[in-house]
Amino acid sequence: MIIIAGHAHVRSAAERDANVAAFAVMVERAREQDGCIDMAITADSLDPTRSNIIEIWRDERAWKAWRKVAKARPRFPARERHVSLYRSDTVEKL
């Protein structure tokens, strides 16, 4: 399993909301991709300049296949960006 988690900061809530809206089509496409367990780019509930990013993929092959077709995503300059990739061979359902 591949998990990509992070967040990005922009200058204003309006800019953040525009970024989240611009990524909606890409998130929808990703969720339809084979191997996508979940993907979301959302507005943070506390910080008006922060958006949160989460991608969960069945395996590295599915994630790499997505990366090949996801190139048409929006590009927005972030003041700062923190994103980490995690790999795991086990899943524990709660």
Secondary structure, 3 states (H helix, E strand, C coil): CEEEEEEEECCCHHHHHHHHHHCHHHHHHHHHCCCEEEEEEEECCCCCCEEEEEEEECCHHHHHHHHHHCCCCCCCCCCEEEEEEEECCCCCCC
